[in-house]
């Protein structure tokens, strides 16, 4: 009898193993507020020794799936800040799993863990902020400036080797850079930098930054107010008030923002034109900017349950005045080193702009299907009147005067929809969807004196795209494959007449692949992406702007997009992070100076042109150890390009590398004070058709202190303490060279922030037509 029982037990075990081998374990993670929990680790372990079998991370909506191989396995679910959960592999559908907060101090957990601060995870390099010294960075903008491979200088955010990224906060695209200043670093859980975005993103997107905030706390009314004042050339003041009301599934959020600022742009410019005679213009330019900006936002969101939510958001942005005063622009013109003319230019230009943005979304889950729908509208109008008074005296002649009055009007309209589906398939996850965008841009340019031609142009575009993306784990290897198709039809009109030569139709297919493989404790990621750079509407305009008698600036409606191929390697080990990216661009777009007309070749027209192919290599090495109360971060960046440039001596190779070094330091001082001291320098070298000819360096310092359990915080900052971040550079454009050097100016400021029951909105709209908005 005993023998028969053993035989029956063995038979049952084999049957169960066979059934499980053919099954996929799946489920969905939510947090304590029943919100989807993305990017959590889900690992399959073998029993009894808990050996790693395979693993994955939860998707944006918290879902996951894994293939089991034997009945003696266990699912381990973990995420920073939450208690680890273990689940059996039966039943195969684990349903909705809610994680609870880890009551330990997160900082202690991070220190004891063997995880690197920056590591490969999915398609991104993830930096954990919660529980680290980065929580005291200040604003979201301050934090990004300390993320490996990212630069955030006064709101100008760049990913090394990729340029300006798209930024998402909890899945919603950031439309206004002030949102990052409004976001406190101690409310951020993690930052993910995607160097090679997959097929899910528009092909014009070179990089993506995804910010995950900590889970919201409490219900009721809360607000967050930020006040800033600083001094550079003059005082700048801004105030931003955010509020949120949450009750059950209902969520109402709003924002009011106002800014008044003053700055100056002082620089020396030397233009050299080599014709039958050599012409040199030595200019000193001082432009003063008085700026006023106001913004408002209101969003409504309702979450029916963990599977369905919808909402709408409206943004209003108004620049009532951005007054530019040129006082003065003094120029000496030489012909073959003999003084030919002196000129003195004064004038003004005022920009007035109004923007309206509307987004509506639905985010849901039906069975195993994830659905994400967005509809967007965008409307803007801009007015740019300008008046310049030139006084010039030819050598040996008398004083002459000339007034140039121009007016530029621009109107933009955009409508867009985007629909994305997700579904588990063959042990992985399949995503697919499409997007449609209609844009219309009207531009008019008038010159009262008739020195430049008047222009009325219009660009109407219809853009359609579709993508397919599949991700799956094969043991320790995580693979993601994707393909994206984009169709763009652009119709160009001059004075209401269709222009066939300027109108274009493009059909492009862009593949992408991402491979992640841990080698011991070393995380590695290799990705390839095909993409495109479409010229902005500003580049495609046909009007010409007046600088002075010898310098004009305009667009080029004949520009073609530049096709780009990117290959990226990411490696991380504990506090060491390496990123290397190779980029090949076809028909690279470059700004050049050429003769405005054959009748008067001394007049330069700066415009945009498709030139030679471009090859660039970016390599970034970041070291981020922690030594007691000192947290240093060393960043080394190498830019090596292979690029041909037209010079007065013929076509030359601009292959000199540029090195950048940044040394960021954070010190934990007594009384809870956080001190940041950041140093950095750039070396001379070549970047496209520009030669940087001098070294430059900077030193920044910041003090941060919070009071009343972090409800009130104070931050003092000083940028470029020694006015040292300036360097001379020369742009080469055939027989024309332009050398410029901008004056540096230190900036000091103080930020006060007060929070009361502050909660982040649950708004999940991701937006549609983002790439076309960026071109506007």
C-alpha positions in Angstrom: 0.0 0.0 0.0 2.8 2.3 0.9 4.5 1.7 -2.5 1.2 2.3 -4.4 0.8 5.7 -2.5 4.3 6.8 -3.5 3.6 5.9 -7.1 0.4 7.9 -7.1 2.1 10.9 -5.5 4.9 10.8 -8.1 2.3 10.6 -10.9 0.4 13.6 -9.5 3.6 15.6 -9.2 4.6 14.9 -12.8 1.1 15.9 -14.0 1.2 19.2 -12.1 4.7 19.9 -13.4 3.4 19.4 -16.9 0.4 21.7 -16.4 2.5 24.5 -14.8 5.2 24.3 -17.5 2.5 25.3 -20.0 1.2 28.2 -17.8 2.0 31.8 -17.4 1.9 33.4 -13.9 0.4 36.9 -14.2 -1.0 39.6 -11.9 -1.2 43.3 -11.2 0.5 45.3 -8.4 -1.1 48.3 -6.6 0.0 50.4 -3.7 -1.9 51.3 -0.5 -4.0 53.8 -2.4 -4.9 51.3 -5.1 -2.8 53.0 -7.7 -0.8 50.8 -10.2 2.7 50.2 -9.0 5.1 50.3 -12.0 8.8 49.1 -12.2 8.6 46.7 -9.2 10.8 43.6 -9.3 9.0 40.3 -9.9 11.3 37.3 -9.6 10.7 33.5 -10.1 12.7 31.5 -7.5 13.2 27.7 -7.4 12.7 25.8 -4.2 14.1 24.8 -1.8 17.3 26.9 -2.3 15.6 30.1 -3.7 17.8 30.0 -6.8 17.0 32.8 -9.4 15.1 31.4 -12.4 13.9 34.5 -14.3 12.6 37.9 -13.6 10.8 40.9 -14.9 9.5 44.3 -13.9 5.9 45.5 -13.7 4.6 47.6 -16.6 3.3 51.2 -16.2 -0.1 49.9 -15.2 1.4 47.5 -12.6 0.9 44.3 -14.6 3.4 41.5 -15.0 3.7 37.9 -16.4 6.3 35.1 -16.0 6.6 31.6 -17.5 7.0 28.8 -14.9 8.9 25.6 -15.5 8.3 23.4 -12.4 5.9 23.3 -9.5 8.7 23.9 -7.0 8.9 27.6 -7.7 7.9 30.8 -5.9 7.2 34.3 -7.0 9.0 37.1 -5.1 7.6 40.7 -5.5 9.6 43.6 -4.2 9.8 47.4 -4.6 11.8 50.1 -2.8 9.7 51.5 0.1 7.4 48.4 0.3 7.4 45.1 2.1 8.4 42.1 0.0 5.7 39.6 -0.9 6.0 35.9 -1.8 3.3 34.1 -3.8 3.0 30.5 -4.9 2.9 29.8 -8.7 -0.6 28.4 -8.3 -3.1 29.6 -9.2 -1.6 31.0 -12.4 -3.6 34.2 -12.2 -2.5 35.9 -9.0 -5.0 38.7 -9.5 -4.5 42.1 -7.9 -1.7 42.2 -5.3 -1.5 45.2 -2.9 1.9 46.1 -1.4 2.2 47.8 2.0 4.7 50.4 3.0 8.0 49.3 4.7 7.9 51.1 8.1 11.8 51.0 8.3 13.8 54.1 7.4 14.3 53.8 3.7 17.7 55.3 3.9 18.9 52.4 6.0 17.4 49.8 3.6 19.2 51.4 0.6 22.5 51.6 2.4 22.4 48.0 3.5 21.2 46.7 0.1 23.6 45.5 -2.6 21.9 47.5 -5.3 23.7 50.2 -7.2 22.4 53.8 -7.0 22.0 53.8 -10.7 21.2 50.6 -12.5 19.8 49.1 -15.6 16.1 48.3 -15.4 13.9 47.6 -18.4 14.6 50.1 -21.1 16.1 52.7 -18.7 18.9 53.6 -16.4 17.1 54.0 -13.0 18.4 56.2 -10.2 16.8 55.7 -6.8 16.1 59.0 -5.0 14.0 57.9 -2.1 16.1 57.3 1.0 19.2 58.8 -0.6 21.0 62.1 -0.3 19.3 63.2 -3.5 16.1 63.8 -1.6 17.6 67.1 -0.4 18.6 68.4 -3.9 15.8 71.0 -3.8 13.5 71.2 -6.8 13.0 68.6 -9.5 15.2 70.7 -11.8 18.0 70.7 -9.2 17.6 66.9 -8.8 17.9 66.2 -12.6 21.2 68.2 -12.6 22.6 65.5 -10.3 21.4 62.4 -12.3 24.1 60.6 -14.2 24.1 61.6 -17.9 21.7 64.6 -17.4 22.3 68.3 -17.4 19.7 70.8 -16.1 21.0 74.3 -16.2 18.3 76.8 -15.3 15.5 74.7 -16.9 17.5 73.8 -20.0 17.5 70.0 -19.6 19.7 67.8 -21.8 20.6 64.1 -21.8 24.2 63.7 -22.8 24.5 62.6 -26.4 20.7 62.9 -27.0 19.8 66.5 -26.5 16.4 67.7 -25.1 14.4 64.8 -23.6 10.6 64.3 -23.2 9.8 64.3 -19.5 7.0 62.3 -17.8 5.9 62.6 -14.2 3.9 59.5 -13.2 3.2 58.8 -16.9 2.0 62.3 -17.8 4.1 64.4 -20.2 5.5 67.6 -18.8 4.3 70.5 -20.9 5.7 73.3 -18.8 9.2 73.3 -17.4 8.0 75.1 -14.3 6.4 71.8 -13.3 9.9 70.5 -12.4 10.6 73.5 -10.2 7.2 73.0 -8.6 8.1 69.4 -7.8 10.1 68.9 -4.6 13.0 66.4 -4.7 11.9 64.8 -1.5 8.6 63.8 -3.1 10.4 61.9 -5.9 10.9 58.1 -5.7 13.1 57.5 -8.7 14.3 58.9 -12.0 14.5 56.8 -15.2 16.6 58.0 -18.1 15.9 56.2 -21.4 18.7 56.9 -23.9 17.2 55.0 -26.8 13.4 55.3 -26.6 11.6 52.3 -28.2 8.8 52.3 -30.8 6.2 53.4 -28.3 7.6 56.9 -28.6 7.6 59.2 -31.6 10.6 58.8 -33.8 11.7 62.4 -33.2 12.2 61.6 -29.5 15.9 61.1 -28.8 15.6 60.6 -25.0 13.0 60.2 -22.3 13.1 61.0 -18.6 10.5 59.3 -16.4 10.0 60.6 -12.9 8.1 58.5 -10.4 6.9 60.3 -7.3 6.2 58.8 -3.9 2.6 57.5 -3.3 0.2 60.3 -2.3 -0.7 60.7 1.4 -4.2 61.4 2.7 -7.4 63.0 1.4 -8.9 66.4 1.7 -7.4 69.8 0.7 -3.7 70.5 0.4 -1.5 73.1 -1.1 2.1 73.8 -2.0 3.4 77.3 -2.4 6.8 78.3 -3.7 8.3 81.7 -3.7 11.7 82.6 -5.4 13.7 85.7 -5.8 17.1 86.1 -7.2 19.6 88.6 -8.7 21.8 88.5 -11.7 21.7 91.6 -13.8 18.5 92.5 -12.0 15.9 91.0 -9.7 13.8 88.1 -10.7 10.6 87.1 -8.7 8.2 84.3 -9.1 5.4 82.7 -7.0 3.7 79.4 -7.7 0.7 78.1 -5.9 -0.5 74.5 -6.3 -3.6 73.0 -4.7 -5.2 69.6 -4.6 -8.5 68.3 -3.3 -9.0 64.5 -3.1 -12.0 62.6 -1.9 -12.4 58.9 -2.7 -11.9 58.5 -6.4 -12.3 62.2 -7.2 -9.3 64.4 -7.7 -9.1 68.2 -8.4 -5.8 69.9 -8.9 -4.8 73.4 -9.9 -1.9 75.8 -10.3 -1.4 79.6 -10.4 2.0 80.9 -11.5 3.5 84.4 -12.0 7.0 85.6 -12.8 8.6 88.9 -13.4 12.2 88.8 -14.5 15.1 90.9 -15.8 18.3 89.8 -17.5 20.9 91.0 -20.0 22.8 89.4 -22.9 26.2 91.0 -23.4 28.6 89.6 -26.0 31.3 90.5 -28.5 30.9 89.2 -32.1 33.5 89.3 -34.9 32.3 88.4 -38.4 34.9 87.8 -41.1 34.0 87.4 -44.8 36.7 86.4 -47.3 35.8 87.7 -50.8 38.0 89.5 -53.3 38.5 91.7 -50.3 38.5 90.8 -46.6 35.6 92.2 -44.6 35.6 92.3 -40.8 32.8 93.4 -38.5 33.7 93.9 -34.8 30.5 94.3 -32.7 29.6 94.7 -29.1 26.0 93.8 -28.4 24.0 94.5 -25.2 20.4 93.3 -25.1 18.2 93.8 -22.0 15.2 91.6 -21.3 12.1 92.5 -19.2 9.9 89.5 -18.9 6.5 88.8 -17.4 4.8 85.4 -17.5 1.5 84.1 -16.0 0.2 80.5 -16.1 -2.8 78.6 -14.8 -3.8 74.9 -14.8 -6.9 73.0 -13.7 -7.3 69.2 -13.9 -10.2 66.9 -13.0 -9.7 63.2 -12.5 -12.0 60.4 -11.4 -10.9 56.9 -10.6 -13.8 54.5 -10.6 -11.7 51.6 -9.3 -8.2 50.2 -9.9 -9.1 49.3 -13.5 -10.7 52.5 -14.8 -10.0 56.2 -14.6 -10.6 59.3 -16.8 -9.9 63.0 -16.6 -9.4 66.3 -18.3 -6.7 69.0 -17.9 -6.5 72.6 -19.2 -3.4 74.7 -19.2 -3.2 78.5 -19.9 0.1 80.3 -20.5 0.4 84.0 -21.2 3.4 86.1 -21.8 2.0 89.7 -21.7 5.4 91.2 -22.2 8.9 90.1 -23.1 10.5 93.4 -24.0 14.0 93.3 -25.6 16.0 96.5 -25.7 19.1 96.7 -27.8 21.2 99.4 -26.2 23.6 99.6 -27.8 25.1 97.5 -30.7 28.3 99.2 -31.7 30.0 97.9 -34.9 33.3 98.8 -36.6 33.5 97.5 -40.3 37.0 97.0 -41.9 37.9 96.4 -45.5 41.3 94.9 -45.9 42.1 96.1 -42.3 41.2 99.7 -43.2 38.2 101.3 -41.3 35.3 101.3 -43.7 32.3 102.2 -41.5 31.2 102.8 -37.9 27.6 102.1 -36.9 25.5 102.5 -33.7 22.3 100.6 -33.4 19.5 100.9 -30.8 16.1 99.4 -30.8 13.5 97.2 -29.2 11.4 94.1 -29.8 8.4 93.0 -27.8 7.0 89.4 -27.7 3.4 88.7 -26.6 2.3 85.1 -26.6 -0.8 83.2 -25.5 -1.1 79.4 -25.3 -4.0 77.1 -24.6 -3.6 73.3 -24.1 -6.4 70.8 -23.5 -6.0 67.1 -22.7 -8.6 64.4 -22.0 -7.7 60.8 -21.3 -9.1 57.4 -20.4 -6.9 54.7 -18.8 -8.3 51.3 -18.1 -8.0 47.5 -18.0 -10.5 45.1 -19.4 -9.6 41.5 -18.6 -5.9 41.2 -19.7 -6.2 44.2 -22.0 -4.7 47.6 -21.0 -6.1 50.6 -22.8 -4.7 54.2 -22.8 -6.5 56.9 -24.8 -5.6 60.6 -25.1 -7.0 63.5 -27.1 -5.3 66.9 -27.2 -5.8 70.4 -28.5 -3.3 73.1 -28.7 -3.7 76.8 -29.7 -1.2 79.6 -29.6 -0.6 83.1 -31.1 2.5 85.2 -31.0 3.1 88.8 -31.9 6.7 90.2 -32.4 6.8 93.9 -33.3 10.4 95.3 -33.7 12.0 98.7 -34.4 15.7 99.3 -35.0 17.4 102.7 -35.4 20.8 102.5 -37.2 23.2 105.4 -37.3 26.3 104.8 -39.5 29.2 106.8 -40.7 31.2 105.7 -43.7 35.0 106.4 -43.4 35.5 110.0 -44.5 31.7 110.5 -44.8 28.9 112.1 -42.8 26.4 110.5 -40.4 23.4 108.7 -42.0 20.4 107.2 -40.3 18.0 104.4 -41.1 14.9 103.0 -39.3 13.8 99.4 -39.8 10.3 98.5 -38.5 9.1 94.9 -38.7 6.2 92.9 -37.4 5.9 89.1 -37.1 2.6 87.3 -36.3 2.3 83.5 -35.8 -0.8 81.3 -35.1 -0.6 77.6 -34.3 -3.4 75.0 -34.1 -3.1 71.3 -33.2 -5.5 68.4 -32.8 -4.2 65.0 -31.9 -5.4 61.6 -30.7 -3.5 58.6 -29.4 -4.6 55.0 -28.6 -2.4 52.3 -27.0 -3.2 48.7 -26.2 -1.3 46.2 -24.1 -1.8 42.5 -23.6 0.3 39.5 -22.2 1.4 37.2 -25.0 3.6 34.1 -25.0 5.1 34.8 -21.7 5.8 38.4 -22.5 3.9 41.7 -23.1 2.7 43.0 -26.4 2.0 46.7 -26.9 0.6 48.3 -30.0 -1.2 51.5 -31.0 -1.5 54.5 -33.2 -1.5 58.3 -33.2 -3.0 61.0 -35.5 -2.1 64.7 -35.5 -3.3 67.7 -37.5 -1.4 70.9 -37.4 -1.8 74.3 -39.0 0.8 77.2 -38.7 0.2 80.6 -40.1 3.0 83.1 -40.2 3.1 86.7 -41.5 6.1 89.0 -41.7 6.0 92.7 -42.6 8.7 95.3 -43.1 7.3 98.9 -43.3 10.3 100.4 -45.1 10.5 97.7 -47.8 14.1 96.7 -47.0 13.1 93.1 -46.6 10.3 91.3 -48.5 6.9 90.9 -46.8 5.8 87.3 -46.4 2.7 85.3 -45.6 3.1 81.6 -45.3 1.2 78.6 -44.0 2.1 75.0 -43.2 -0.6 72.4 -42.9 0.4 68.9 -41.8 -1.3 65.5 -41.3 0.8 63.0 -39.3 -0.2 59.3 -38.8 1.8 56.7 -36.9 1.5 53.1 -35.7 3.8 51.0 -33.5 4.2 47.4 -32.4 6.4 46.4 -29.4 7.0 43.1 -27.7 9.0 42.5 -24.5 9.9 39.2 -22.9 12.4 37.6 -20.6 14.5 34.6 -21.6 16.1 33.6 -18.3 18.2 36.5 -17.1 18.0 38.2 -20.6 15.3 40.8 -21.1 14.6 41.6 -24.7 12.4 44.2 -26.3 11.7 44.5 -30.0 9.7 47.2 -31.7 8.9 48.8 -35.0 7.2 52.2 -35.8 5.7 53.5 -39.0 5.2 57.2 -39.5 3.5 59.0 -42.4 3.7 62.8 -42.7 2.1 65.0 -45.3 3.2 68.6 -45.3 1.5 71.3 -47.5 3.2 74.7 -47.8 1.5 77.8 -48.9 2.8 81.3 -49.8 0.2 84.1 -49.9 -2.5 81.4 -50.1 -0.9 79.7 -53.1 0.2 76.0 -52.8 4.0 75.6 -53.2 4.8 72.3 -54.7 8.6 72.4 -54.1 8.3 73.2 -50.4 5.5 70.7 -49.8 6.7 67.2 -48.9 5.4 63.7 -48.0 7.4 61.3 -45.9 6.9 57.6 -45.1 9.4 56.1 -42.6 9.8 52.8 -40.8 11.9 52.8 -37.6 13.0 49.6 -35.8 14.2 49.3 -32.2 15.8 46.6 -30.1 16.8 46.5 -26.4 18.7 43.7 -24.6 19.3 43.7 -20.9 21.6 41.1 -19.2 23.0 41.1 -15.7 26.5 39.6 -15.5 27.0 38.8 -11.9 26.4 42.1 -10.2 27.1 44.1 -13.3 24.0 45.4 -15.1 24.4 45.7 -18.9 22.0 47.1 -21.6 22.6 47.3 -25.4 20.0 49.1 -27.5 19.6 50.2 -31.1 17.0 52.7 -32.4 16.2 54.3 -35.7 14.8 57.8 -35.4 14.4 61.1 -37.3 14.9 64.8 -36.6 12.2 66.9 -38.2 13.0 70.6 -38.5 10.9 72.9 -36.4 8.4 75.3 -38.0 10.8 78.1 -37.0 13.5 76.6 -39.2 11.0 76.1 -42.1 9.7 79.7 -42.1 10.5 81.8 -45.2 10.7 85.2 -43.6 14.0 87.0 -42.9 14.7 88.9 -39.6 16.8 92.0 -39.6 19.9 92.2 -37.3 21.8 95.1 -38.8 22.9 96.3 -42.3 25.2 93.4 -42.7 23.5 90.6 -40.8 20.1 88.9 -41.5 18.6 85.7 -40.0 15.9 83.5 -41.6 14.5 80.0 -42.1 14.6 77.6 -45.0 11.4 76.0 -46.2 13.4 73.5 -48.3 14.9 71.7 -45.3 14.7 68.0 -45.2 14.5 65.8 -42.0 17.7 64.2 -40.8 17.6 60.4 -40.3 19.4 59.2 -37.2 20.6 55.7 -36.1 21.6 55.3 -32.4 23.5 52.5 -30.8 23.8 52.7 -27.0 25.6 50.7 -24.3 24.8 51.1 -20.6 26.8 49.5 -17.8 26.3 49.9 -14.0 28.0 48.3 -11.0 27.2 49.6 -7.5 28.2 53.3 -7.7 29.8 53.1 -11.1 27.8 54.0 -14.2 29.0 54.0 -17.9 27.0 55.2 -20.9 28.4 55.1 -24.4 26.4 56.2 -27.5 27.3 56.2 -31.2 25.1 58.3 -33.4 25.0 58.4 -37.2 22.9 61.2 -38.8 22.1 61.6 -42.5 21.5 65.1 -44.0 22.5 66.7 -40.7 20.9 70.2 -40.2 23.4 73.0 -39.6 23.0 76.8 -39.2 25.4 78.5 -41.7 26.1 82.0 -42.9 26.0 82.6 -46.6 25.6 85.7 -48.9 22.2 87.2 -48.8 22.4 88.1 -52.5 25.0 88.1 -55.3 24.5 91.9 -55.7 25.8 92.6 -52.2 27.8 89.5 -50.9 28.9 91.5 -47.9 25.5 91.0 -46.3 25.3 87.7 -44.4 22.2 85.6 -44.1 22.2 83.0 -41.3 19.9 80.1 -42.1 19.6 76.3 -41.8 20.8 73.8 -44.3 21.1 70.1 -44.8 24.9 69.3 -44.9 27.1 66.3 -44.6 26.4 63.2 -42.7 27.4 63.3 -39.0 29.0 60.7 -36.8 29.3 61.3 -33.0 30.5 59.3 -30.0 29.4 60.3 -26.5 30.8 58.5 -23.5 29.9 59.3 -19.9 31.4 57.8 -16.8 29.8 58.6 -13.4 31.3 57.6 -10.0 28.9 58.1 -7.0 30.4 56.7 -3.8 29.2 57.7 -0.3 31.9 58.4 2.3 30.3 59.1 5.7 28.5 62.5 5.5 30.1 63.3 2.2 28.4 62.2 -1.1 30.6 63.1 -4.1 29.7 62.5 -7.7 32.3 62.6 -10.5 31.1 62.9 -14.1 33.4 62.6 -17.1 32.0 63.2 -20.6 33.8 62.7 -23.9 32.3 64.1 -27.2 34.2 62.8 -30.3 32.7 63.7 -33.7 33.6 62.9 -37.3 32.2 65.8 -39.3 33.1 67.7 -42.5 32.8 71.5 -42.6 33.1 74.0 -45.4 35.9 76.5 -44.6 37.8 79.2 -46.6 40.5 76.5 -47.1 38.1 74.0 -48.5 36.4 71.0 -46.8 38.0 70.2 -43.5 37.4 67.5 -40.8 36.3 68.8 -37.5 37.4 65.9 -35.3 38.9 67.5 -32.2 37.2 66.0 -29.0 35.6 68.0 -26.2 35.9 66.9 -22.6 33.6 67.8 -19.8 34.2 67.2 -16.1 31.8 67.9 -13.3 32.4 67.3 -9.6 29.3 67.5 -7.4 29.6 67.3 -3.6 26.9 67.0 -1.0 27.6 67.3 2.7 25.2 66.5 5.6 25.9 69.2 8.1 24.6 69.5 11.7 21.0 70.7 12.4 19.8 69.0 9.2 21.5 71.4 6.8 22.5 70.1 3.4 25.4 71.8 1.6 26.1 71.3 -2.2 29.3 72.5 -3.8 29.5 71.8 -7.6 32.5 72.4 -9.8 33.0 71.7 -13.5 35.0 72.6 -16.6 34.8 72.2 -20.4 37.8 71.9 -22.8 38.3 73.3 -26.3 37.2 71.2 -29.2 34.8 70.7 -32.1 31.0 70.4 -32.1 29.5 70.3 -35.5 30.7 73.4 -37.4 31.8 75.2 -34.3 35.2 75.3 -32.7 35.3 76.0 -29.0 38.6 77.8 -28.5 38.9 78.3 -24.8 38.6 76.5 -21.5 35.7 77.5 -19.2 34.7 76.4 -15.7 32.1 77.1 -13.1 31.5 76.8 -9.4 28.0 76.6 -7.8 27.0 76.4 -4.1 23.7 75.7 -2.4 22.4 75.4 1.2 19.1 73.6 2.1 17.2 73.4 5.4 13.7 72.3 6.2 11.5 73.1 9.2 8.3 71.9 10.9 8.6 68.3 9.6 9.4 69.4 6.1 6.4 71.6 5.7 8.6 74.7 5.3 11.9 74.6 3.4 14.5 77.3 2.6 17.2 77.0 -0.1 20.0 79.5 -0.9 21.8 79.2 -4.3 24.6 80.8 -6.1 25.5 80.0 -9.7 28.8 80.6 -11.4 30.3 82.3 -8.4 33.4 83.6 -10.3 31.7 84.6 -13.6 33.9 82.0 -15.3 31.6 80.0 -17.4 32.3 81.7 -20.7 34.4 80.7 -23.7 35.2 82.1 -27.2 33.9 79.9 -30.1 33.9 80.3 -33.9 31.3 79.1 -36.3 32.7 78.2 -39.8 30.5 78.7 -42.8 32.6 78.5 -46.0 34.2 81.8 -46.6 32.5 83.3 -43.5 33.5 83.0 -39.9 31.7 84.3 -36.8 33.5 84.4 -33.5 31.6 85.2 -30.4 32.1 85.4 -26.6 29.2 85.8 -24.2 29.7 87.6 -20.9 29.1 85.4 -17.8 27.2 86.7 -14.8 26.8 85.0 -11.4 23.2 84.6 -10.1 22.1 84.3 -6.5 18.7 83.3 -5.3 16.5 82.1 -2.4 13.6 79.7 -2.6 10.9 79.4 0.1 8.4 76.5 -0.1 5.5 75.8 2.3 3.4 72.6 2.0 0.1 71.8 3.8 -1.2 68.3 3.3 0.3 68.5 -0.1 -0.7 65.6 -2.4 0.2 64.9 -6.0 -2.6 64.7 -8.5 -3.6 61.2 -9.8 -3.9 62.6 -13.3 -2.8 60.0 -15.8 -3.1 61.7 -19.1 0.0 61.2 -21.2 -0.9 63.5 -24.1 -1.0 63.2 -27.9 0.8 65.0 -30.7 3.7 65.9 -28.5 6.4 65.8 -31.2 4.4 68.3 -33.3 3.9 70.5 -30.3 7.6 70.6 -29.8 8.1 71.7 -33.4 5.8 74.6 -32.8 
